[in-house]
Amino acid sequence: MDNDQITRRMLVLSGLALLTSGCSTTWQGMGVPVPSLFGDSSGIDPRYRRRHVRYEGYEAPGTIVVNTYERYLYAIEDGGWATRYGIGVGEEGLTMKGKAVVGRKAEWPSWTPTAAMIKRKPHLAQYAGGVSGGPHNPLGASALYLYRGGQDTMFRVHGTNEPWTIGHAVSNGCIRMTNDDIVDLYSRTPVGTQVLII
């Protein structure tokens, strides 16, 4: 999909969200109100809202760093800066660690629970045939698929239809973001982006 199509869709969604929710967030560091595309940030602890912050790490600009302990994802930028997003993480023992690469991306992705997920949470068996993409889908508005050695790890950075879980360890291992935040990250993240999960 080209950037013109993404921009038109975002504008339509933004207009719909503003009409139905009246919500907005503040882009930290700029003090400018930014319309919420999905109205999903109002119930989130303010410390997990998107911010432009100083970054002291050694990762190259363009890298994504996921700090599961702090519950933040950093999109590293030039000059010692990063955009920091609040995240929800996997329950204890379920989060991937180490290096990965964004192997593919999808807007409004479909979702099928893995056999391991169904074993841990038998109620997920009702979705074994898959869930089509859309607002009802657990992966939310967009997803970044994490790969190692050319293989899908089955771990994702994705949106959520449960924004109140941001800042908590509740997922089956994937990294959750608000739909507003995953759309922002998706737009700035090409396939091949390096990801470090600590």
C-alpha positions, -999 to 999 in steps of 0.1 A, spaced: 0 0 0 14 34 -9 17 64 14 -12 82 -2 -36 54 6 -23 51 42 -27 89 46 -63 89 32 -73 60 54 -57 77 85 -75 109 78 -109 92 74 -103 72 106 -91 103 124 -123 122 114 -145 93 125 -127 89 158 -129 127 165 -167 126 157 -174 96 179 -150 101 208 -138 137 210 -106 124 225 -71 138 219 -36 132 232 -8 156 236 24 151 217 49 154 245 79 177 239 59 198 213 28 207 234 6 203 204 -27 184 207 -27 154 184 -61 139 175 -65 103 187 -74 81 157 -90 55 178 -99 73 211 -79 46 230 -55 66 251 -78 83 276 -78 54 301 -40 48 301 -17 58 329 -1 91 317 34 77 321 27 53 293 16 79 267 38 86 237 67 110 243 97 124 226 126 117 250 164 117 253 179 83 247 213 73 262 217 39 245 241 28 218 216 15 192 217 31 158 189 54 146 161 34 131 164 6 157 135 -4 179 143 -12 215 117 -29 237 123 -27 274 99 -53 289 108 -44 325 101 -7 321 71 -14 297 84 10 271 93 7 234 118 32 219 120 41 183 156 54 181 162 87 163 192 108 154 210 130 179 203 110 210 165 112 208 137 86 207 100 83 205 90 63 236 57 44 236 40 26 265 35 -11 260 18 -42 274 41 -73 276 39 -110 279 30 -127 312 60 -140 331 81 -163 310 63 -156 278 82 -127 263 109 -131 237 143 -116 245 172 -107 222 175 -95 186 150 -98 159 141 -81 126 107 -68 113 101 -95 87 68 -82 75 40 -58 84 2 -59 82 -27 -34 86 -57 -48 104 -41 -83 105 -60 -115 110 -51 -136 141 -51 -173 149 -40 -185 184 -11 -209 184 -15 -244 199 7 -233 228 -17 -203 235 -47 -226 234 -30 -251 258 -23 -222 283 -57 -206 279 -83 -233 267 -110 -206 261 -90 -195 231 -99 -228 213 -131 -210 200 -107 -189 178 -87 -218 164 -101 -212 130 -88 -176 131 -102 -141 136 -104 -118 106 -88 -83 108 -108 -54 122 -116 -35 154 -127 -68 171 -93 -85 164 -68 -88 193 -39 -76 171 -56 -42 166 -49 -18 137 -14 -29 127 13 -55 134 50 -58 130 60 -95 126 93 -104 143 117 -127 125 150 -145 133 171 -162 107 144 -156 81 118 -174 102 87 -160 118 91 -162 156 53 -160 162 60 -128 183 45 -95 172 45 -58 181 8 -50 175 -22 -29 185 -48 -39 209 -86 -36 214 -78 -36 252 -59 -3 257 -62 -5 295 -37 -34 294 -8 -10 284 18 -10 312 9 -45 323 21 -81 318 -9 -98 303 -3 -110 268 7 -144 254 42 -130 247 36 -103 221 42 -66 226 9 -46 228 5 -9 220 -25 14 217 -39 14 182 -28 51 179 7 42 188 11 11 166 -2 32 136 24 58 143 52 32 148 40 13 117 43 44 95 79 50 105 91 13 105 102 -4 73 105 -41 69 141 -50 79 142 -28 109 164 -41 137 146 -49 170 163 -54 204 141 -69 232 156 -66 267 
